[in-house]
Structures are given as C-alpha cells and as structure tokens.
Amino acid sequence: SFEAQSIALALEVVAAPRPLTHDLICDLIKKIDAELISVNISQLNDGVFYAKLKLMSSGFGTKIIDARPSDAISIALRLNAQIYVTPEIIKEAGVNQKDINESIKPKYTIEDLELKLKKAVDKEEYEKAAKIRDKIKELDS
C-alpha cells in the first residue's frame, strides 16, 4: 500500500510534508546531474513483475538499474520520464482499454487544481506548479 500511495501522490501532484523515499531517489538523481531516461517493465515471472531504470549522465554515461516496478513508476512520475511496458506483459497482465476509460474519474476538479496552482506559485514552488498546470491541461482536453 505504501507504493500505491506514493504513486497516487505523484499522480495527484501532492507534496508530502517530508520527502518520501521516492523523493529522495529523485533528488539523488538530480544532484548527480543524471537524468532518468525511461522505465522499462519487461518481465513477468510467476506473478512477479520486473523493471529497470535507465539513467544517463555526462559523468557516467548510461546505466541500467534493476528496480521494483512500483518504485520505478513512482520515480518516473516524479521525474516525468517515459514508462515502457513490453507487448508480452500487456498481453499477459494488461486490462482492456474500455475498462480503464470507464474507471478513470478525476479526483480533483479544475477549480481545486487552480487553487493548488495559485498556492504553489505564491510559495514559489514552480516545479510543483508546473505539474499542476499540466494536470489542468490534461483535464481540460
């Protein structure tokens, strides 16, 4: 449930009062002047998913790091990195697009998000404000 909560916080652009483990990892990636290029969810063995983080930096080149998919997704959401899932995984564990569309309902109204955006700008939390702005644009479309 911790991993699901962390993903939900990242999706809803909610800042925790203190940095979560995933926030710490994101800060580490930024502080070593690296970039999370992508997350690849590529294996499913005996009900266990496997993922890899693809990091790149001018200092160390490209590195692939093994990770739990829940952690990888949480980090990717925070760093706006691409998330890739192999067709085999989608075929074996995926859900129907129609079922997804019917279950998705925004938790916040645009008005709620605009208020959060104003507060973030007032506090000069521009990265958070940009994420909220993007969420508003997504809901508008």
N, CA, C and O atoms as a GROMACS GRO file, in nm:
protein
  564
    1SER      N    1   0.082  -0.120   0.000
    1SER     CA    2   0.000   0.000   0.000
    1SER      C    3   0.086   0.126   0.000
    1SER      O    4   0.043   0.230  -0.050
    2PHE      N    5   0.207   0.118   0.056
    2PHE     CA    6   0.296   0.235   0.056
    2PHE      C    7   0.329   0.275  -0.088
    2PHE      O    8   0.327   0.393  -0.122
    3GLU      N    9   0.360   0.176  -0.170
    3GLU     CA   10   0.396   0.204  -0.309
    3GLU      C   11   0.278   0.264  -0.384
    3GLU      O   12   0.295   0.360  -0.460
    4ALA      N   13   0.159   0.209  -0.364
    4ALA     CA   14   0.040   0.263  -0.430
    4ALA      C   15   0.013   0.406  -0.385
    4ALA      O   16  -0.024   0.491  -0.466
    5GLN      N   17   0.032   0.433  -0.257
    5GLN     CA   18   0.012   0.569  -0.206
    5GLN      C   19   0.113   0.665  -0.267
    5GLN      O   20   0.079   0.778  -0.302
    6SER      N   21   0.237   0.621  -0.280
    6SER     CA   22   0.340   0.706  -0.339
    6SER      C   23   0.308   0.737  -0.485
    6SER      O   24   0.328   0.850  -0.530
    7ILE      N   25   0.260   0.638  -0.559
    7ILE     CA   26   0.221   0.660  -0.699
    7ILE      C   27   0.104   0.756  -0.705
    7ILE      O   28   0.102   0.847  -0.788
    8ALA      N   29   0.006   0.736  -0.618
    8ALA     CA   30  -0.112   0.825  -0.616
    8ALA      C   31  -0.071   0.969  -0.584
    8ALA      O   32  -0.123   1.062  -0.645
    9LEU      N   33   0.020   0.987  -0.490
    9LEU     CA   34   0.066   1.122  -0.457
    9LEU      C   35   0.134   1.188  -0.577
    9LEU      O   36   0.115   1.307  -0.602
   10ALA      N   37   0.211   1.110  -0.650
   10ALA     CA   38   0.278   1.164  -0.768
   10ALA      C   39   0.177   1.198  -0.877
   10ALA      O   40   0.190   1.302  -0.943
   11LEU      N   41   0.078   1.113  -0.897
   11LEU     CA   42  -0.025   1.139  -0.998
   11LEU      C   43  -0.109   1.262  -0.965
   11LEU      O   44  -0.148   1.338  -1.054
   12GLU      N   45  -0.137   1.279  -0.837
   12GLU     CA   46  -0.223   1.388  -0.794
   12GLU      C   47  -0.146   1.515  -0.759
   12GLU      O   48  -0.205   1.613  -0.714
   13VAL      N   49  -0.015   1.514  -0.780
   13VAL     CA   50   0.072   1.628  -0.755
   13VAL      C   51   0.054   1.678  -0.612
   13VAL      O   52   0.033   1.798  -0.588
   14VAL      N   53   0.063   1.586  -0.518
   14VAL     CA   54   0.052   1.620  -0.377
   14VAL      C   55   0.190   1.606  -0.314
   14VAL      O   56   0.255   1.502  -0.327
   15ALA      N   57   0.232   1.709  -0.247
   15ALA     CA   58   0.363   1.705  -0.182
   15ALA      C   59   0.348   1.654  -0.039
   15ALA      O   60   0.261   1.700   0.036
   16ALA      N   61   0.432   1.559  -0.002
   16ALA     CA   62   0.434   1.509   0.136
   16ALA      C   63   0.503   1.612   0.224
   16ALA      O   64   0.589   1.687   0.177
   17PRO      N   65   0.467   1.618   0.353
   17PRO     CA   66   0.532   1.715   0.441
   17PRO      C   67   0.682   1.695   0.452
   17PRO      O   68   0.758   1.791   0.470
   18ARG      N   69   0.726   1.571   0.443
   18ARG     CA   70   0.868   1.537   0.442
   18ARG      C   71   0.893   1.449   0.320
   18ARG      O   72   0.802   1.379   0.276
   19PRO      N   73   1.013   1.452   0.265
   19PRO     CA   74   1.040   1.372   0.145
   19PRO      C   75   1.020   1.222   0.169
   19PRO      O   76   1.066   1.167   0.269
   20LEU      N   77   0.950   1.159   0.076
   20LEU     CA   78   0.936   1.014   0.079
   20LEU      C   79   1.061   0.952   0.017
   20LEU      O   80   1.144   1.022  -0.040
   21THR      N   81   1.074   0.822   0.029
   21THR     CA   82   1.191   0.753  -0.027
   21THR      C   83   1.205   0.782  -0.176
   21THR      O   84   1.316   0.803  -0.226
   22HIS      N   85   1.092   0.784  -0.247
   22HIS     CA   86   1.098   0.810  -0.391
   22HIS      C   87   1.142   0.954  -0.419
   22HIS      O   88   1.211   0.979  -0.518
   23ASP      N   89   1.104   1.046  -0.334
   23ASP     CA   90   1.151   1.184  -0.348
   23ASP      C   91   1.302   1.191  -0.327
   23ASP      O   92   1.373   1.263  -0.398
   24LEU      N   93   1.351   1.115  -0.229
   24LEU     CA   94   1.495   1.110  -0.202
   24LEU      C   95   1.570   1.057  -0.324
   24LEU      O   96   1.673   1.114  -0.363
   25ILE      N   97   1.520   0.951  -0.384
   25ILE     CA   98   1.585   0.894  -0.503
   25ILE      C   99   1.587   0.996  -0.616
   25ILE      O  100   1.688   1.011  -0.685
   26CYS      N  101   1.476   1.066  -0.636
   26CYS     CA  102   1.469   1.169  -0.740
   26CYS      C  103   1.571   1.279  -0.715
   26CYS      O  104   1.639   1.324  -0.807
   27ASP      N  105   1.581   1.322  -0.589
   27ASP     CA  106   1.680   1.425  -0.555
   27ASP      C  107   1.822   1.377  -0.581
   27ASP      O  108   1.905   1.453  -0.630
   28LEU      N  109   1.850   1.250  -0.548
   28LEU     CA  110   1.983   1.195  -0.574
   28LEU      C  111   2.014   1.196  -0.723
   28LEU      O  112   2.124   1.234  -0.763
   29ILE      N  113   1.918   1.154  -0.803
   29ILE     CA  114   1.940   1.152  -0.949
   29ILE      C  115   1.971   1.293  -0.998
   29ILE      O  116   2.063   1.312  -1.078
   30LYS      N  117   1.896   1.391  -0.951
   30LYS     CA  118   1.919   1.530  -0.994
   30LYS      C  119   2.054   1.582  -0.946
   30LYS      O  120   2.125   1.650  -1.020
   31LYS      N  121   2.090   1.551  -0.820
   31LYS     CA  122   2.213   1.605  -0.761
   31LYS      C  123   2.340   1.549  -0.824
   31LYS      O  124   2.445   1.612  -0.819
   32ILE      N  125   2.330   1.429  -0.885
   32ILE     CA  126   2.448   1.375  -0.952
   32ILE      C  127   2.446   1.411  -1.101
   32ILE      O  128   2.517   1.352  -1.182
   33ASP      N  129   2.361   1.508  -1.135
   33ASP     CA  130   2.348   1.557  -1.273
   33ASP      C  131   2.316   1.444  -1.370
   33ASP      O  132   2.370   1.437  -1.481
   34ALA      N  133   2.227   1.357  -1.327
   34ALA     CA  134   2.182   1.248  -1.414
   34ALA      C  135   2.037   1.275  -1.455
   34ALA      O  136   1.971   1.363  -1.401
   35GLU      N  137   1.991   1.197  -1.550
   35GLU     CA  138   1.854   1.208  -1.598
   35GLU      C  139   1.796   1.068  -1.608
   35GLU      O  140   1.860   0.975  -1.658
   36LEU      N  141   1.673   1.053  -1.559
   36LEU     CA  142   1.604   0.927  -1.578
   36LEU      C  143   1.544   0.930  -1.717
   36LEU      O  144   1.449   1.005  -1.743
   37ILE      N  145   1.598   0.849  -1.805
   37ILE     CA  146   1.554   0.846  -1.945
   37ILE      C  147   1.422   0.771  -1.957
   37ILE      O  148   1.329   0.818  -2.022
   38SER      N  149   1.416   0.654  -1.893
   38SER     CA  150   1.294   0.575  -1.904
   38SER      C  151   1.290   0.468  -1.798
   38SER      O  152   1.390   0.437  -1.732
   39VAL      N  153   1.171   0.412  -1.783
   39VAL     CA  154   1.148   0.294  -1.701
   39VAL      C  155   1.096   0.188  -1.796
   39VAL      O  156   1.007   0.214  -1.877
   40ASN      N  157   1.152   0.068  -1.788
   40ASN     CA  158   1.110  -0.042  -1.874
   40ASN      C  159   1.060  -0.156  -1.787
   40ASN      O  160   1.135  -0.214  -1.709
   41ILE      N  161   0.933  -0.188  -1.801
   41ILE     CA  162   0.875  -0.303  -1.732
   41ILE      C  163   0.875  -0.415  -1.835
   41ILE      O  164   0.798  -0.414  -1.931
   42SER      N  165   0.964  -0.513  -1.812
   42SER     CA  166   0.994  -0.606  -1.921
   42SER      C  167   0.974  -0.753  -1.891
   42SER      O  168   0.981  -0.836  -1.983
   43GLN      N  169   0.949  -0.788  -1.767
   43GLN     CA  170   0.936  -0.930  -1.735
   43GLN      C  171   0.823  -0.952  -1.637
   43GLN      O  172   0.793  -0.866  -1.554
   44LEU      N  173   0.761  -1.069  -1.647
   44LEU     CA  174   0.662  -1.116  -1.552
   44LEU      C  175   0.687  -1.265  -1.532
   44LEU      O  176   0.658  -1.346  -1.620
   45ASN      N  177   0.742  -1.299  -1.415
   45ASN     CA  178   0.773  -1.440  -1.385
   45ASN      C  179   0.702  -1.480  -1.257
   45ASN      O  180   0.721  -1.420  -1.152
   46ASP      N  181   0.619  -1.583  -1.267
   46ASP     CA  182   0.546  -1.634  -1.151
   46ASP      C  183   0.472  -1.524  -1.075
   46ASP      O  184   0.471  -1.522  -0.952
   47GLY      N  185   0.410  -1.434  -1.148
   47GLY     CA  186   0.332  -1.327  -1.087
   47GLY      C  187   0.414  -1.209  -1.036
   47GLY      O  188   0.358  -1.118  -0.975
   48VAL      N  189   0.544  -1.209  -1.061
   48VAL     CA  190   0.631  -1.100  -1.016
   48VAL      C  191   0.677  -1.020  -1.137
   48VAL      O  192   0.733  -1.075  -1.232
   49PHE      N  193   0.652  -0.889  -1.133
   49PHE     CA  194   0.695  -0.800  -1.240
   49PHE      C  195   0.838  -0.753  -1.214
   49PHE      O  196   0.880  -0.742  -1.099
   50TYR      N  197   0.910  -0.725  -1.323
   50TYR     CA  198   1.048  -0.676  -1.312
   50TYR      C  199   1.062  -0.549  -1.396
   50TYR      O  200   1.006  -0.539  -1.506
   51ALA      N  201   1.136  -0.453  -1.343
   51ALA     CA  202   1.155  -0.326  -1.414
   51ALA      C  203   1.301  -0.283  -1.407
   51ALA      O  204   1.378  -0.331  -1.324
   52LYS      N  205   1.334  -0.191  -1.496
   52LYS     CA  206   1.470  -0.134  -1.499
   52LYS      C  207   1.459   0.016  -1.518
   52LYS      O  208   1.376   0.065  -1.595
   53LEU      N  209   1.544   0.088  -1.447
   53LEU     CA  210   1.556   0.232  -1.464
   53LEU      C  211   1.672   0.257  -1.560
   53LEU      O  212   1.779   0.198  -1.544
   54LYS      N  213   1.652   0.344  -1.657
   54LYS     CA  214   1.760   0.379  -1.749
   54LYS      C  215   1.802   0.522  -1.716
   54LYS      O  216   1.729   0.618  -1.741
   55LEU      N  217   1.923   0.534  -1.660
   55LEU     CA  218   1.979   0.664  -1.621
   55LEU      C  219   2.088   0.704  -1.718
   55LEU      O  220   2.160   0.619  -1.771
   56MET      N  221   2.101   0.836  -1.739
   56MET     CA  222   2.208   0.884  -1.825
   56MET      C  223   2.268   1.009  -1.764
   56MET      O  224   2.197   1.093  -1.708
   57SER      N  225   2.400   1.020  -1.775
   57SER     CA  226   2.473   1.135  -1.725
   57SER      C  227   2.600   1.153  -1.807
   57SER      O  228   2.658   1.056  -1.856
   58SER      N  229   2.641   1.276  -1.821
   58SER     CA  230   2.767   1.300  -1.892
   58SER      C  231   2.885   1.245  -1.812
   58SER      O  232   2.990   1.214  -1.868
   59GLY      N  233   2.868   1.232  -1.681
   59GLY     CA  234   2.975   1.182  -1.595
   59GLY      C  235   2.995   1.033  -1.601
   59GLY      O  236   3.108   0.985  -1.594
   60PHE      N  237   2.886   0.957  -1.615
   60PHE     CA  238   2.900   0.812  -1.612
   60PHE      C  239   2.833   0.740  -1.729
   60PHE      O  240   2.832   0.617  -1.733
   61GLY      N  241   2.780   0.814  -1.823
   61GLY     CA  242   2.717   0.751  -1.940
   61GLY      C  243   2.579   0.699  -1.907
   61GLY      O  244   2.504   0.761  -1.831
   62THR      N  245   2.546   0.584  -1.964
   62THR     CA  246   2.414   0.524  -1.943
   62THR      C  247   2.428   0.404  -1.849
   62THR      O  248   2.516   0.320  -1.864
   63LYS      N  249   2.339   0.399  -1.752
   63LYS     CA  250   2.337   0.287  -1.657
   63LYS      C  251   2.195   0.233  -1.649
   63LYS      O  252   2.098   0.308  -1.653
   64ILE      N  253   2.184   0.102  -1.638
   64ILE     CA  254   2.056   0.035  -1.622
   64ILE      C  255   2.053  -0.021  -1.480
   64ILE      O  256   2.143  -0.093  -1.439
   65ILE      N  257   1.948   0.012  -1.405
   65ILE     CA  258   1.937  -0.028  -1.265
   65ILE      C  259   1.809  -0.108  -1.245
   65ILE      O  260   1.701  -0.065  -1.284
   66ASP      N  261   1.822  -0.226  -1.184
   66ASP     CA  262   1.708  -0.310  -1.155
   66ASP      C  263   1.623  -0.244  -1.046
   66ASP      O  264   1.676  -0.185  -0.952
   67ALA      N  265   1.490  -0.253  -1.061
   67ALA     CA  266   1.400  -0.191  -0.964
   67ALA      C  267   1.268  -0.265  -0.960
   67ALA      O  268   1.231  -0.334  -1.055
   68ARG      N  269   1.197  -0.250  -0.850
   68ARG     CA  270   1.060  -0.299  -0.846
   68ARG      C  271   0.977  -0.205  -0.932
   68ARG      O  272   0.999  -0.084  -0.929
   69PRO      N  273   0.883  -0.256  -1.009
   69PRO     CA  274   0.802  -0.170  -1.094
   69PRO      C  275   0.730  -0.059  -1.018
   69PRO      O  276   0.720   0.053  -1.068
   70SER      N  277   0.679  -0.088  -0.901
   70SER     CA  278   0.609   0.015  -0.824
   70SER      C  279   0.702   0.132  -0.791
   70SER      O  280   0.662   0.248  -0.801
   71ASP      N  281   0.824   0.102  -0.751
   71ASP     CA  282   0.922   0.207  -0.722
   71ASP      C  283   0.959   0.282  -0.850
   71ASP      O  284   0.965   0.405  -0.852
   72ALA      N  285   0.983   0.206  -0.956
   72ALA     CA  286   1.022   0.266  -1.084
   72ALA      C  287   0.914   0.360  -1.136
   72ALA      O  288   0.944   0.469  -1.184
   73ILE      N  289   0.788   0.318  -1.128
   73ILE     CA  290   0.678   0.402  -1.174
   73ILE      C  291   0.667   0.528  -1.090
   73ILE      O  292   0.648   0.637  -1.145
   74SER      N  293   0.679   0.516  -0.960
   74SER     CA  294   0.671   0.632  -0.872
   74SER      C  295   0.780   0.734  -0.903
   74SER      O  296   0.755   0.854  -0.905
   75ILE      N  297   0.900   0.685  -0.928
   75ILE     CA  298   1.013   0.774  -0.961
   75ILE      C  299   0.991   0.837  -1.098
   75ILE      O  300   1.014   0.957  -1.115
   76ALA      N  301   0.949   0.757  -1.195
   76ALA     CA  302   0.926   0.809  -1.331
   76ALA      C  303   0.820   0.919  -1.331
   76ALA      O  304   0.835   1.019  -1.400
   77LEU      N  305   0.714   0.900  -1.254
   77LEU     CA  306   0.609   1.002  -1.248
   77LEU      C  307   0.663   1.133  -1.192
   77LEU      O  308   0.628   1.241  -1.240
   78ARG      N  309   0.747   1.124  -1.090
   78ARG     CA  310   0.802   1.244  -1.029
   78ARG      C  311   0.902   1.316  -1.120
   78ARG      O  312   0.916   1.439  -1.114
   79LEU      N  313   0.970   1.238  -1.205
   79LEU     CA  314   1.072   1.297  -1.292
   79LEU      C  315   1.025   1.312  -1.437
   79LEU      O  316   1.103   1.346  -1.526
   80ASN      N  317   0.896   1.288  -1.460
   80ASN     CA  318   0.838   1.300  -1.594
   80ASN      C  319   0.913   1.216  -1.698
   80ASN      O  320   0.938   1.262  -1.809
   81ALA      N  321   0.948   1.095  -1.660
   81ALA     CA  322   1.018   1.004  -1.752
   81ALA      C  323   0.919   0.910  -1.819
   81ALA      O  324   0.810   0.885  -1.767
   82GLN      N  325   0.958   0.860  -1.935
   82GLN     CA  326   0.875   0.767  -2.009
   82GLN      C  327   0.869   0.633  -1.936
   82GLN      O  328   0.967   0.590  -1.875
   83ILE      N  329   0.753   0.567  -1.943
   83ILE     CA  330   0.735   0.434  -1.886
   83ILE      C  331   0.695   0.341  -2.000
   83ILE      O  332   0.594   0.364  -2.068
   84TYR      N  333   0.775   0.237  -2.022
   84TYR     CA  334   0.750   0.142  -2.129
   84TYR      C  335   0.717   0.005  -2.070
   84TYR      O  336   0.776  -0.038  -1.971
   85VAL      N  337   0.622  -0.062  -2.134
   85VAL     CA  338   0.584  -0.197  -2.095
   85VAL      C  339   0.587  -0.282  -2.222
   85VAL      O  340   0.533  -0.242  -2.325
   86THR      N  341   0.651  -0.398  -2.214
   86THR     CA  342   0.662  -0.482  -2.333
   86THR      C  343   0.524  -0.534  -2.375
   86THR      O  344   0.436  -0.552  -2.290
   87PRO      N  345   0.506  -0.560  -2.503
   87PRO     CA  346   0.378  -0.614  -2.550
   87PRO      C  347   0.342  -0.747  -2.482
   87PRO      O  348   0.224  -0.776  -2.459
   88GLU      N  349   0.442  -0.827  -2.450
   88GLU     CA  350   0.417  -0.954  -2.383
   88GLU      C  351   0.355  -0.933  -2.245
   88GLU      O  352   0.264  -1.007  -2.206
   89ILE      N  353   0.404  -0.834  -2.173
   89ILE     CA  354   0.348  -0.804  -2.040
   89ILE      C  355   0.205  -0.754  -2.054
   89ILE      O  356   0.116  -0.795  -1.979
   90ILE      N  357   0.182  -0.667  -2.150
   90ILE     CA  358   0.047  -0.614  -2.172
   90ILE      C  359  -0.048  -0.727  -2.207
   90ILE      O  360  -0.161  -0.733  -2.158
   91LYS      N  361  -0.002  -0.818  -2.293
   91LYS     CA  362  -0.088  -0.929  -2.334
   91LYS      C  363  -0.120  -1.019  -2.214
   91LYS      O  364  -0.233  -1.063  -2.199
   92GLU      N  365  -0.020  -1.046  -2.131
   92GLU     CA  366  -0.039  -1.138  -2.020
   92GLU      C  367  -0.110  -1.075  -1.900
   92GLU      O  368  -0.193  -1.140  -1.836
   93ALA      N  369  -0.079  -0.948  -1.870
   93ALA     CA  370  -0.132  -0.889  -1.747
   93ALA      C  371  -0.212  -0.762  -1.770
   93ALA      O  372  -0.262  -0.702  -1.675
   94GLY      N  373  -0.225  -0.722  -1.895
   94GLY     CA  374  -0.294  -0.596  -1.924
   94GLY      C  375  -0.444  -0.604  -1.904
   94GLY      O  376  -0.501  -0.712  -1.888
   95VAL      N  377  -0.505  -0.487  -1.905
   95VAL     CA  378  -0.650  -0.477  -1.895
   95VAL      C  379  -0.704  -0.410  -2.020
   95VAL      O  380  -0.630  -0.342  -2.092
   96ASN      N  381  -0.829  -0.429  -2.046
   96ASN     CA  382  -0.895  -0.373  -2.162
   96ASN      C  383  -0.904  -0.221  -2.151
   96ASN      O  384  -0.938  -0.168  -2.045
   97GLN      N  385  -0.872  -0.150  -2.259
   97GLN     CA  386  -0.877  -0.003  -2.260
   97GLN      C  387  -1.015   0.048  -2.222
   97GLN      O  388  -1.026   0.150  -2.154
   98LYS      N  389  -1.120  -0.020  -2.266
   98LYS     CA  390  -1.256   0.021  -2.233
   98LYS      C  391  -1.278   0.020  -2.081
   98LYS      O  392  -1.339   0.112  -2.027
   99ASP      N  393  -1.228  -0.084  -2.014
   99ASP     CA  394  -1.241  -0.093  -1.869
   99ASP      C  395  -1.167   0.020  -1.798
   99ASP      O  396  -1.213   0.073  -1.697
  100ILE      N  397  -1.052   0.057  -1.853
  100ILE     CA  398  -0.974   0.167  -1.794
  100ILE      C  399  -1.050   0.298  -1.809
  100ILE      O  400  -1.064   0.373  -1.712
  101ASN      N  401  -1.098   0.326  -1.928
  101ASN     CA  402  -1.169   0.452  -1.953
  101ASN      C  403  -1.291   0.468  -1.863
  101ASN      O  404  -1.321   0.578  -1.817
  102GLU      N  405  -1.361   0.358  -1.837
  102GLU     CA  406  -1.480   0.364  -1.753
  102GLU      C  407  -1.446   0.387  -1.607
  102GLU      O  408  -1.527   0.442  -1.532
  103SER      N  409  -1.327   0.345  -1.565
  103SER     CA  410  -1.291   0.357  -1.424
  103SER      C  411  -1.219   0.487  -1.389
  103SER      O  412  -1.203   0.519  -1.271
  104ILE      N  413  -1.175   0.562  -1.489
  104ILE     CA  414  -1.100   0.684  -1.462
  104ILE      C  415  -1.195   0.800  -1.440
  104ILE      O  416  -1.274   0.837  -1.527
  105LYS      N  417  -1.184   0.856  -1.322
  105LYS     CA  418  -1.261   0.977  -1.291
  105LYS      C  419  -1.168   1.069  -1.214
  105LYS      O  420  -1.106   1.025  -1.117
  106PRO      N  421  -1.157   1.195  -1.253
  106PRO     CA  422  -1.066   1.284  -1.181
  106PRO      C  423  -1.109   1.302  -1.036
  106PRO      O  424  -1.227   1.314  -1.006
  107LYS      N  425  -1.011   1.302  -0.947
  107LYS     CA  426  -1.039   1.320  -0.805
  107LYS      C  427  -1.052   1.467  -0.768
  107LYS      O  428  -1.114   1.502  -0.668
  108TYR      N  429  -0.993   1.552  -0.850
  108TYR     CA  430  -0.997   1.695  -0.825
  108TYR      C  431  -1.067   1.764  -0.941
  108TYR      O  432  -1.054   1.724  -1.057
  109THR      N  433  -1.140   1.868  -0.909
  109THR     CA  434  -1.198   1.949  -1.015
  109THR      C  435  -1.091   2.045  -1.065
  109THR      O  436  -0.988   2.064  -1.000
  110ILE      N  437  -1.116   2.105  -1.179
  110ILE     CA  438  -1.021   2.204  -1.232
  110ILE      C  439  -1.010   2.321  -1.135
  110ILE      O  440  -0.901   2.377  -1.118
  111GLU      N  441  -1.120   2.357  -1.072
  111GLU     CA  442  -1.117   2.467  -0.975
  111GLU      C  443  -1.027   2.434  -0.856
  111GLU      O  444  -0.952   2.520  -0.809
  112ASP      N  445  -1.034   2.308  -0.808
  112ASP     CA  446  -0.946   2.266  -0.698
  112ASP      C  447  -0.800   2.277  -0.739
  112ASP      O  448  -0.716   2.327  -0.663
  113LEU      N  449  -0.770   2.231  -0.860
  113LEU     CA  450  -0.632   2.235  -0.908
  113LEU      C  451  -0.585   2.378  -0.931
  113LEU      O  452  -0.469   2.410  -0.906
  114GLU      N  453  -0.673   2.465  -0.979
  114GLU     CA  454  -0.634   2.605  -0.998
  114GLU      C  455  -0.600   2.671  -0.865
  114GLU      O  456  -0.509   2.754  -0.858
  115LEU      N  457  -0.672   2.635  -0.760
  115LEU     CA  458  -0.641   2.687  -0.626
  115LEU      C  459  -0.505   2.635  -0.579
  115LEU      O  460  -0.424   2.711  -0.524
  116LYS      N  461  -0.480   2.506  -0.601
  116LYS     CA  462  -0.349   2.449  -0.566
  116LYS      C  463  -0.237   2.516  -0.645
  116LYS      O  464  -0.129   2.541  -0.592
  117LEU      N  465  -0.264   2.544  -0.773
  117LEU     CA  466  -0.166   2.611  -0.858
  117LEU      C  467  -0.132   2.748  -0.804
  117LEU      O  468  -0.014   2.784  -0.795
  118LYS      N  469  -0.233   2.825  -0.766
  118LYS     CA  470  -0.210   2.959  -0.711
  118LYS      C  471  -0.126   2.952  -0.584
  118LYS      O  472  -0.033   3.031  -0.566
  119LYS      N  473  -0.158   2.857  -0.496
  119LYS     CA  474  -0.082   2.841  -0.371
  119LYS      C  475   0.064   2.804  -0.400
  119LYS      O  476   0.155   2.855  -0.335
  120ALA      N  477   0.085   2.715  -0.497
  120ALA     CA  478   0.221   2.674  -0.532
  120ALA      C  479   0.301   2.792  -0.587
  120ALA      O  480   0.418   2.810  -0.552
  121VAL      N  481   0.239   2.873  -0.671
  121VAL     CA  482   0.307   2.991  -0.727
  121VAL      C  483   0.336   3.091  -0.616
  121VAL      O  484   0.445   3.148  -0.611
  122ASP      N  485   0.240   3.113  -0.527
  122ASP     CA  486   0.260   3.206  -0.416
  122ASP      C  487   0.377   3.164  -0.328
  122ASP      O  488   0.450   3.248  -0.275
  123LYS      N  489   0.395   3.033  -0.312
  123LYS     CA  490   0.505   2.980  -0.230
  123LYS      C  491   0.633   2.964  -0.311
  123LYS      O  492   0.734   2.916  -0.260
  124GLU      N  493   0.628   3.005  -0.440
  124GLU     CA  494   0.741   2.993  -0.531
  124GLU      C  495   0.787   2.848  -0.550
  124GLU      O  496   0.906   2.821  -0.565
  125GLU      N  497   0.690   2.756  -0.548
  125GLU     CA  498   0.717   2.615  -0.574
  125GLU      C  499   0.684   2.589  -0.721
  125GLU      O  500   0.581   2.531  -0.754
  126TYR      N  501   0.774   2.633  -0.808
  126TYR     CA  502   0.745   2.637  -0.950
  126TYR      C  503   0.740   2.499  -1.016
  126TYR      O  504   0.662   2.478  -1.109
  127GLU      N  505   0.821   2.407  -0.969
  127GLU     CA  506   0.817   2.272  -1.026
  127GLU      C  507   0.681   2.207  -0.996
  127GLU      O  508   0.621   2.144  -1.083
  128LYS      N  509   0.635   2.223  -0.873
  128LYS     CA  510   0.504   2.172  -0.835
  128LYS      C  511   0.395   2.242  -0.916
  128LYS      O  512   0.300   2.179  -0.961
  129ALA      N  513   0.409   2.372  -0.932
  129ALA     CA  514   0.311   2.450  -1.009
  129ALA      C  515   0.304   2.400  -1.154
  129ALA      O  516   0.195   2.392  -1.211
  130ALA      N  517   0.417   2.368  -1.211
  130ALA     CA  518   0.419   2.319  -1.349
  130ALA      C  519   0.346   2.186  -1.361
  130ALA      O  520   0.275   2.162  -1.459
  131LYS      N  521   0.362   2.099  -1.262
  131LYS     CA  522   0.292   1.970  -1.264
  131LYS      C  523   0.141   1.991  -1.252
  131LYS      O  524   0.063   1.924  -1.320
  132ILE      N  525   0.102   2.082  -1.167
  132ILE     CA  526  -0.041   2.110  -1.150
  132ILE      C  527  -0.097   2.170  -1.279
  132ILE      O  528  -0.206   2.134  -1.322
  133ARG      N  529  -0.022   2.261  -1.340
  133ARG     CA  530  -0.064   2.321  -1.466
  133ARG      C  531  -0.086   2.213  -1.573
  133ARG      O  532  -0.184   2.217  -1.647
  134ASP      N  533   0.007   2.118  -1.579
  134ASP     CA  534  -0.005   2.009  -1.676
  134ASP      C  535  -0.128   1.924  -1.649
  134ASP      O  536  -0.195   1.879  -1.742
  135LYS      N  537  -0.158   1.901  -1.521
  135LYS     CA  538  -0.276   1.822  -1.484
  135LYS      C  539  -0.403   1.897  -1.525
  135LYS      O  540  -0.499   1.835  -1.571
  136ILE      N  541  -0.405   2.029  -1.509
  136ILE     CA  542  -0.521   2.110  -1.550
  136ILE      C  543  -0.540   2.098  -1.701
  136ILE      O  544  -0.652   2.079  -1.749
  137LYS      N  545  -0.430   2.110  -1.777
  137LYS     CA  546  -0.439   2.098  -1.923
  137LYS      C  547  -0.492   1.960  -1.962
  137LYS      O  548  -0.572   1.948  -2.055
  138GLU      N  549  -0.447   1.858  -1.893
  138GLU     CA  550  -0.491   1.721  -1.922
  138GLU      C  551  -0.641   1.707  -1.898
  138GLU      O  552  -0.710   1.643  -1.977
  139LEU      N  553  -0.691   1.764  -1.789
  139LEU     CA  554  -0.834   1.755  -1.759
  139LEU      C  555  -0.917   1.839  -1.856
  139LEU      O  556  -1.030   1.804  -1.886
  140ASP      N  557  -0.860   1.949  -1.905
  140ASP     CA  558  -0.931   2.035  -1.999
  140ASP      C  559  -0.952   1.968  -2.133
  140ASP      O  560  -1.049   1.996  -2.203
  141SER      N  561  -0.860   1.878  -2.171
  141SER     CA  562  -0.869   1.818  -2.304
  141SER      C  563  -0.964   1.701  -2.309
  141SER      O  564  -0.981   1.640  -2.414
   0.00000   0.00000   0.00000
